Amino acid sequence: MNRLMERSEEVRFSAGSIELAGTLAHPIESELSTRPPSVLLLPSFLPRDRHGRLDASGHPDWFDRPTDPGLLARLAGALAAQGVATLRYDKRGCGESDGRWTDADLFSLIDDARDATAFLRSRSDLDPTRIGLLGHGEGGLLAMSVAAADPALSGLTLVGVPARSWRDSLRWGIARRHGSGPPFVRALDRGAEELIERAARGESTMRLPLGPDGVTLRLAGWQQAFGTPGMALASLQDRSASVWHGQADVWVNPDEASLLAAALPMVASPGPTIITGAGHGLEETDDPTIGAIAADLAARLEARALPTYLLSIDGL
């Protein structure tokens, strides 16, 4: 049903020296009204496509072919039904985007998200004063990092985001996954302690046994993620935020949702919303719950004053 509420446009935008590919979804209602607000949708850990799924097209030996539509695609449809446009894009080295995922560190991914918000602001058919962020897992860390330095960004939604270090979440999740998952996840779980130790020593790379040739991981991004707890980023926010988490998540401890909510200065409700029976990607979640996440964020997309250096974008 939501697909009838949106009009999708394939886009590319510059991110440093490369280009990222994505989908800009417009609500049909916007053709009959004023410029709609927009939301940047940011995916979780590991290589992901624009829909939020593990990137089997770009890494067929790493991941199984997805059968679900992807959390970000579902949220894009639900937000379109609320009259909100969305941008979602393939991570570096995933889908149709340039670059290599193994070479991308956390700070590069933050810069990519910042460039994506700039792309949204450059669109004359969208309201530049009402841009929100929704981050899933690692995407929540990216969203909070971008928002902390950008006072013009509006409402924030965090789904399955760690409050503590990614190092702690990785160790916690290994015990819950019990060696299950696609090939890359199983290899990562087996090599996680070595990865953590090498990153702590400041080593630059690590060879992860996977397939006949293995995979060389650059450790800079892992070092950065291990040293960037979500609680610290949450404390820097000056916008309305809400926290959602799947009760059956095996990547991030659902108990951390309360820590994250407590660290947010302007949390939209007293605590997080825990979704019973849902995993990290909320695949088990019904459409009304996805719609509730979208409606909650849409209601908090209040206009924010543009800084002086951005006023020319809106023709002011």
C-alpha positions in Angstrom: 0.0 0.0 0.0 2.8 2.4 0.9 4.3 2.1 -2.6 1.3 3.9 -4.0 2.1 6.8 -1.7 5.6 7.5 -3.0 7.3 8.4 -6.3 10.9 7.2 -6.4 13.9 8.9 -8.1 17.3 7.3 -8.6 20.0 9.8 -7.6 23.8 10.1 -7.3 25.6 12.6 -5.2 29.3 13.5 -4.5 30.9 12.2 -1.3 34.5 13.3 -1.2 36.2 11.9 -4.3 33.5 9.3 -5.0 29.8 9.2 -5.8 27.1 7.4 -3.8 23.9 6.0 -5.4 20.6 6.2 -3.7 16.8 6.6 -3.9 15.0 9.8 -3.2 11.3 8.9 -2.4 8.8 11.7 -2.8 5.4 11.6 -1.2 2.7 11.9 -3.9 0.8 14.4 -1.8 3.7 16.8 -2.1 2.7 17.5 -5.7 -0.4 19.2 -4.4 1.0 21.1 -1.4 4.0 23.0 -0.2 7.5 21.6 -0.2 7.6 18.5 2.1 10.0 17.8 4.8 12.6 15.1 4.3 14.4 12.4 6.3 17.8 10.9 5.7 17.7 7.1 6.4 21.1 5.6 7.5 21.7 1.8 7.6 23.2 -0.4 10.2 26.6 -2.1 10.7 28.5 -4.0 7.9 28.1 -3.6 4.1 24.5 -2.5 3.5 22.5 -1.5 0.5 20.1 1.5 0.4 17.2 -0.6 1.6 19.1 -1.5 4.8 19.8 -5.1 3.8 23.2 -6.8 4.0 24.8 -6.2 0.6 24.6 -9.5 -1.2 24.8 -8.0 -4.7 28.2 -6.4 -4.1 29.4 -9.1 -1.8 27.8 -12.3 -3.0 30.3 -14.5 -1.2 29.8 -12.7 2.1 26.0 -12.7 2.5 22.9 -14.6 1.6 20.5 -13.2 -1.0 17.9 -11.1 0.9 14.3 -12.1 1.0 13.0 -9.1 3.0 12.4 -5.6 1.6 14.7 -4.0 4.1 14.0 -1.8 7.1 14.9 1.5 5.3 12.7 0.7 2.3 9.8 0.0 4.6 10.3 3.2 6.6 10.6 5.2 3.3 7.1 3.9 2.3 5.7 4.6 5.8 7.2 8.2 5.8 5.8 8.9 2.3 2.4 8.0 3.7 3.0 10.8 6.3 3.9 13.3 3.6 7.6 13.1 4.2 10.3 12.6 1.5 13.3 10.3 2.2 16.8 9.7 0.9 18.5 6.4 1.4 21.7 5.3 -0.3 24.1 2.4 -0.8 27.1 2.5 1.5 30.6 2.9 0.0 31.4 -0.1 -2.0 27.9 -1.5 -1.8 25.1 -1.7 -4.4 25.8 1.0 -7.1 28.0 3.3 -5.0 31.6 3.8 -5.7 34.5 2.9 -3.4 35.3 -0.1 -1.2 33.5 -0.9 2.1 36.7 -2.4 3.6 38.5 0.9 3.0 35.8 3.1 4.6 36.5 4.2 8.2 33.8 5.6 10.6 34.8 9.2 9.9 34.4 8.7 6.2 30.9 7.3 6.7 30.1 10.3 8.9 31.3 12.6 6.0 29.1 10.6 3.6 26.0 11.2 5.8 26.9 14.9 6.0 27.2 15.1 2.2 23.8 13.4 1.9 22.2 16.1 4.1 23.8 18.7 1.9 22.2 16.9 -1.1 18.8 17.1 0.5 19.3 20.8 1.2 20.2 21.4 -2.4 16.8 20.2 -3.7 14.5 23.0 -4.5 11.5 20.7 -4.2 12.2 20.0 -0.5 12.0 22.2 2.6 15.6 22.8 3.8 14.4 23.8 7.3 12.7 20.5 8.0 15.3 17.7 7.5 15.3 14.8 10.0 17.5 11.8 10.5 16.8 8.2 11.2 19.7 5.9 12.0 19.6 2.1 12.4 22.5 0.5 14.4 25.7 2.1 13.2 23.5 4.6 11.2 22.4 6.0 14.6 26.0 6.8 15.5 26.4 8.5 12.1 23.1 10.4 12.5 24.1 11.7 16.0 27.6 12.7 14.8 26.2 14.7 11.9 23.4 16.3 14.0 25.7 17.3 16.8 27.5 19.7 14.5 24.5 20.9 12.5 21.9 22.9 14.4 19.6 23.2 11.4 18.7 19.5 11.4 15.4 18.6 13.0 13.9 15.4 14.6 16.0 12.3 15.2 15.0 8.7 15.5 17.4 5.9 16.7 16.6 2.2 16.0 18.7 -0.5 17.5 21.6 1.8 18.3 24.3 0.9 20.9 24.8 3.1 23.9 28.2 1.6 24.8 31.2 1.0 22.6 30.8 -1.1 19.4 33.4 -3.3 21.0 31.0 -4.2 23.8 28.2 -4.8 21.4 30.3 -7.0 19.2 31.3 -9.2 22.1 27.7 -9.3 23.5 26.3 -10.3 20.1 28.7 -13.1 19.5 27.4 -15.0 22.5 23.8 -14.6 21.2 24.4 -15.5 17.5 26.0 -18.9 18.5 28.0 -19.1 15.2 25.0 -18.5 13.0 24.5 -16.0 10.2 25.9 -15.5 6.7 29.6 -16.3 5.9 31.0 -12.9 6.7 29.2 -12.7 10.0 30.5 -16.1 11.1 34.1 -15.2 10.0 33.8 -11.9 11.9 32.5 -13.5 15.1 35.4 -16.1 15.0 38.0 -13.4 14.5 36.5 -10.7 16.7 38.8 -11.0 19.7 41.9 -10.9 17.4 40.4 -7.9 15.7 39.8 -6.1 19.0 43.3 -6.8 20.2 44.9 -5.7 16.9 42.8 -2.5 16.9 43.9 -1.8 20.5 47.5 -2.1 19.5 47.0 0.4 16.7 47.7 -2.1 13.9 46.5 -0.9 10.4 45.0 -4.1 8.9 43.9 -7.6 9.7 43.3 -10.6 7.4 39.9 -12.2 8.1 39.7 -15.8 6.9 36.8 -16.0 4.4 36.7 -18.0 1.3 39.9 -19.0 -0.6 41.6 -15.6 -0.4 40.4 -14.0 2.8 39.4 -10.4 3.4 41.8 -7.6 4.4 40.1 -5.3 6.9 41.4 -1.8 7.5 41.3 -1.3 11.3 41.0 2.5 11.5 37.2 2.4 11.3 37.0 -0.3 13.9 39.3 1.7 16.2 37.1 4.8 15.8 33.9 2.8 16.4 35.3 1.2 19.5 36.1 4.7 20.9 32.8 6.3 20.0 30.1 5.3 22.5 26.5 6.2 21.5 25.9 7.7 25.0 28.5 10.4 24.4 27.0 11.4 21.1 23.5 11.3 22.5 24.4 13.9 25.2 25.4 16.4 22.4 21.9 16.4 20.8 19.7 19.6 21.0 16.7 18.2 19.1 13.8 16.0 19.8 14.8 12.3 19.6 13.1 8.9 20.1 14.6 5.5 20.7 13.2 2.2 19.3 14.7 -1.3 19.8 13.8 -4.9 18.9 13.5 -7.1 22.0 15.1 -10.0 20.2 18.1 -8.1 18.8 21.3 -10.2 18.6 23.6 -7.3 17.6 22.9 -4.7 20.2 21.7 -5.4 23.7 18.1 -4.1 24.0 18.9 -3.0 27.6 21.2 -0.3 26.1 18.1 1.5 24.7 17.3 2.8 28.2 20.9 4.1 28.6 20.7 5.8 25.3 17.3 7.4 26.0 18.6 8.6 29.4 21.5 10.3 27.7 19.4 12.3 25.2 18.6 15.8 26.5 15.3 16.0 24.5 14.0 12.5 24.4 10.5 12.4 22.9 9.1 9.9 25.5 10.2 8.9 29.1 12.0 5.8 27.8 12.6 3.7 24.7 10.0 1.7 22.8 10.9 -2.0 22.9 9.3 -4.0 20.1 8.4 -7.5 21.3 9.8 -10.4 19.2 11.6 -8.1 16.7 15.3 -8.6 15.8 17.9 -6.0 14.9 16.4 -5.2 11.4 12.8 -5.4 12.7 11.9 -7.9 10.0 9.3 -9.5 12.2 7.6 -6.2 12.9 4.2 -5.6 11.4 3.4 -2.6 9.1 1.4 -0.7 11.8 4.5 -0.6 14.0 6.7 0.6 11.2 4.0 3.2 10.5 4.1 4.3 14.2 7.9 4.8 13.9 7.3 7.0 10.8 4.4 8.9 12.3 6.4 9.7 15.5 9.3 11.1 13.5 7.0 13.0 11.0 5.3 14.7 13.9 8.7 16.0 15.2 10.0 17.5 12.0 9.8 21.1 13.2 11.3 23.9 11.1 14.8 24.8 12.3 16.5 28.1 11.5 19.2 27.8 8.8 22.6 29.2 9.8 23.6 32.3 7.9 25.9 30.4 5.5 23.0 28.2 4.4 20.4 30.9 3.9 21.3 31.4 0.3 20.2 27.8 -0.4 16.6 28.7 0.4 16.8 31.9 -1.5 16.4 34.0 1.6 
